[in-house]
Amino acid sequence: MADKLRVYTSPSAFPNPQRLRLFALEKGIEDELEEVVYDMSPGGDQRKWPHLKMNPWGETPTLQLADGSYLAETAGIVRYLDLAYPGRRITGETPLEQGQDAMWDDRIWVHILYRIVTMFHVMHTGLGFKLELTHNPAWGEHSRKEALSHAALVNRHLSDGRDWILGGDEPTFADITLAVSIAFSKFPVNNTPLDERFEYLDYYWNRWKERESFKRGYADGGSGLEELEYLKRT
Ligand SMILES: N[C@@H](CCC(=O)N[C@@H](CS)C(=O)NCC(=O)O)C(=O)O
């Protein structure tokens, strides 16, 4: 593939574009992508009509393909890029690994990350009232409890001494989703730091912090986390 693919993203605090960014770095294809980084709020370009024409869901990431069409949903974009480019299969090498990676990614995205994202939106109206349509603290509080109870299950899974979710030597896509879930749990308004509550998630988070992909993925200084400020590159 000769030309770069344009992808509409957000600063590293925003977990879904960050899943894609970390994936690209793990895969070694970051130079194949040309990022257009939205500020998300207060601008809200993701919900303006030019972006809605590309992705009616009004979210990032959105990938523009070489033929001018678009692909959205992080897992869909990642699956496409993982198959389209050579190199380590981040979504699993074997059919079984692919099934296991999808299983864990779903569990983590639906039950942990999406719950924290919901809390961010409905409890904290995190993007501000121009963009947020619902303020419902009780829903946010319920989502937070769900995220914590599922994080406890993942913590137990990691307690057998494995480094990564599937038990291999390197992280897969489910691990990327878990890394950004922990990061977003620590985002100031969310203030539910999973690494402080769960022993094996703490070791796991520190393992990620040693990885080159992680250091480069957070080099924009846009994570909102003081503890990652040192990774900022100008
Ligand atoms: N299901 C989508 C979710 C994407 C998503 O929620 N993106 C967030 C950033 S992490 C977003 O663009 N939010 C903008 C908004 O709600 O206005 C995916 O997996 O990519």
The ligand as a Tripos MOL2 file, in Angstrom:
@<TRIPOS>MOLECULE
LIG
   20    19     1     0     0
SMALL
NO_CHARGES

@<TRIPOS>ATOM
      1 N1        -17.8980    2.0910   19.2740 N.3       1 LIG1
      2 C1        -16.9460    3.1010   18.8830 C.3       1 LIG1
      3 C2        -16.8800    4.1350   19.9650 C.3       1 LIG1
      4 C3        -16.0720    5.3250   19.5730 C.3       1 LIG1
      5 C4        -16.1150    6.4180   20.6200 C.2       1 LIG1
      6 O1        -16.8760    6.3880   21.5960 O.2       1 LIG1
      7 N2        -15.2700    7.4170   20.4080 N.am      1 LIG1
      8 C5        -15.2150    8.5380   21.3050 C.3       1 LIG1
      9 C6        -13.7700    8.8630   21.6450 C.3       1 LIG1
     10 S1        -13.1140    7.6400   22.7200 S.3       1 LIG1
     11 C7        -15.8120    9.7370   20.6190 C.2       1 LIG1
     12 O2        -15.5230    9.9890   19.4640 O.2       1 LIG1
     13 N3        -16.6370   10.5270   21.3180 N.am      1 LIG1
     14 C8        -17.0830   11.7350   20.7510 C.3       1 LIG1
     15 C9        -18.4290   12.1600   21.1650 C.2       1 LIG1
     16 O3        -19.1020   11.4040   21.8950 O.co2     1 LIG1
     17 O4        -18.7850   13.2710   20.7350 O.co2     1 LIG1
     18 C10       -15.5820    2.4480   18.6140 C.2       1 LIG1
     19 O5        -15.3690    1.3400   19.1040 O.co2     1 LIG1
     20 O6        -14.7680    3.0290   17.9140 O.co2     1 LIG1
@<TRIPOS>BOND
     1     1     2 1
     2     2     3 1
     3     2    18 1
     4     3     4 1
     5     4     5 1
     6     5     6 2
     7     5     7 1
     8     7     8 1
     9     8     9 1
    10     8    11 1
    11     9    10 1
    12    11    12 2
    13    11    13 1
    14    13    14 1
    15    14    15 1
    16    15    16 2
    17    15    17 1
    18    18    19 2
    19    18    20 1
@<TRIPOS>SUBSTRUCTURE
     1 LIG1         1 GROUP 0 **** ****
